[in-house]
């Protein structure tokens, strides 16, 4: 007896069950499609696109595009690729339809942990020496480092060129909270014993102040913004105001004597570019003007 015959005999509930079984796959299925790029806008192949909690996933092709069958409804779609941040995206997939997902961009990740500058789509790691305890020449105890930063940014006056002053700095696999920024000053100092050792050896004196040490001078508020949600592995570290030329350190309390979170300071510098003097015209010695002046003086004497 077919479904129509069952319907005619008044067994409608059974017809409904049969039709639901036959059509359930169609009613619940839909397609997801879209495109994945890196932050420079280049197509990103090999990205796994997966529906959380479901057995539905696809893979982006050489053009960064993907398309695969999925269930319908409110879903979380996760984009995953080794060496890049993950992206979690909430979508609402219609039944028996195709959902065109907005383009997704993935951030590249640095090779290791630390604080990095990000320029021209590449990471440069900051120097990250361990912070030591010093007795400084102008009195007292300070925490700092003798290391000069190798990472130097060109200083640009933010009033002349708005928005260019801020270095683009990111932390990777470091605490997602309590990041601090200090401008540093250089002083004469000597390594100091710990507070516990000083109590035990009160008679022992520190050596001469013969080391140039960078210690905190000014605290500058720093904003931490996670690039990847919800992992918080990659954080943008942004000063709340423009920075003046000088030496700076990002740290997690180590320059204030707290080593519980991280014992390192991550260094960088802002440096003003002094304009170079124009060279003398080709074929004319630089001291030509002086020679001419001497020649004129000798003619006047004659």
Secondary structure, DSSP 4 states (H G I P E B T S, - for coil): --HHHHHHTT-HHHHHHHHHHHHHHHHHEEEEEEEEEETTS-B--S-EEEETTSS-EEE--TTSEEEEEEE-EEEEEEEE-TTB--EEEEEEEPTTSEEEPPPEEE-B--SSSEEEEEETTEEEEPB-PBPEEEEETTSSEEEEE-PPPS-EEEP--TTTSTT-SS--EEEESS-SS--EEEEEEEEEEEE---HHHHHHTTTPPP----EEEEEEEEEE-EEEEESSTTT--EEEEEESSPPPSEEEEEESSGGGT--SS--BEEEEEEEPPPPPPPPPPTTS-TTHHHHHHHHHHHHHH-
